[in-house]
Amino acid sequence: MSARDYVGAPVSDRLNLEEIIQGLAGDLKALRAGDISVGDAQARAMLAKQIFNGVRIYLNGISILSGAAKEAKRELS
């Protein structure tokens, strides 16, 4: 597996994964406190599942594309 490029920004930052995970943790706390219903919690969990499915597809695509990429040749002037 190739090394990750953290020069620009980690993938987790670009996709706001920390915010999504914190939101899910907040939903769990709200559910336990009785602030949201079980149905609301389930709907939010299903949305999160779809977001993470998209993240998985994104990461697989990046992996496939980077694996198939050819190194660019530099011409010396």
Protein Blocks (a to p, Z undefined) as FASTA:
>chain_A
ZZddfklocfklmnommmmmmmmmmmmmmmmnopacfklmmmmmmmmmmmmmmmmmmmmm
mmmmmmmpccdddddZZ
